């Protein structure tokens, strides 16, 4: 069993900053990739950022230059530092982890989501 748990969401003013964290735990042999998706009300889920265990990153164009993703391999924890936040960043943010389970397969696990609200 693998658990993925996010924390750090909340209410922030436009232009402000907020940091999210996500820890994966359980039956993990190794993690290949961790990332963040978000889903705003009435919209489809979108990829925000992802990072591999080797440090390669990717970002959605809408957040590039404002958000930074990082990974602590030893702790199996991914972070998302968000700056210059906009109301359109309001969404439930979901963490995911692509995990090698000790066999040869890689499975994706999802966190429960954490609400980020950007409003004055």
QUIDASUL-V555748 format. One record per pair of residues at least 24 apart in sequence whose C-alpha atoms are under 6 Angstrom apart, sorted by the first residue. I is the first residue (numbers start at 0). J is the second residue. D is the distance in Angstrom with one decimal. If there is no record, write none. Layout:
i=I j=J d=D
i=I j=J d=D
This chain:
i=0 j=25 d=5.6
i=0 j=26 d=5.5
i=1 j=25 d=4.5
i=1 j=26 d=5.6
i=3 j=109 d=5.9
i=3 j=110 d=4.5
i=4 j=110 d=5.1
i=8 j=113 d=5.4
i=8 j=114 d=5.3
i=8 j=115 d=5.0
i=9 j=115 d=5.1
i=10 j=116 d=4.8
i=10 j=117 d=5.9
i=11 j=117 d=5.0
i=12 j=117 d=5.4
i=12 j=118 d=5.1
i=12 j=119 d=5.0
i=13 j=84 d=5.3
i=13 j=85 d=5.1
i=13 j=117 d=5.7
i=13 j=118 d=5.9
i=14 j=83 d=4.2
i=14 j=84 d=4.8
i=15 j=83 d=5.4
i=15 j=84 d=5.5
i=16 j=81 d=5.4
i=16 j=82 d=4.3
i=17 j=81 d=5.2
i=18 j=79 d=5.7
i=18 j=80 d=4.4
i=18 j=81 d=5.9
i=19 j=78 d=5.6
i=19 j=79 d=5.0
i=20 j=77 d=5.8
i=20 j=78 d=4.4
i=21 j=76 d=5.4
i=21 j=77 d=5.2
i=22 j=75 d=5.8
i=22 j=76 d=4.3
i=23 j=75 d=5.5
i=27 j=100 d=5.3
i=28 j=99 d=5.5
i=28 j=100 d=5.2
i=28 j=101 d=5.0
i=29 j=98 d=6.0
i=29 j=99 d=5.2
i=30 j=97 d=5.9
i=30 j=98 d=4.5
i=31 j=97 d=5.6
i=32 j=96 d=5.9
i=32 j=97 d=5.2
i=33 j=95 d=5.6
i=33 j=96 d=4.4
i=34 j=94 d=5.7
i=34 j=95 d=5.4
i=35 j=93 d=5.6
i=35 j=94 d=4.6
i=36 j=92 d=5.7
i=36 j=93 d=5.1
i=37 j=90 d=5.8
i=37 j=91 d=5.4
i=37 j=92 d=4.2
i=37 j=93 d=5.8
i=38 j=90 d=5.2
i=38 j=91 d=5.4
i=39 j=90 d=4.1
i=86 j=117 d=4.7
i=86 j=118 d=5.9
i=89 j=115 d=5.4
i=89 j=116 d=4.6
i=89 j=117 d=5.4
i=90 j=115 d=5.6
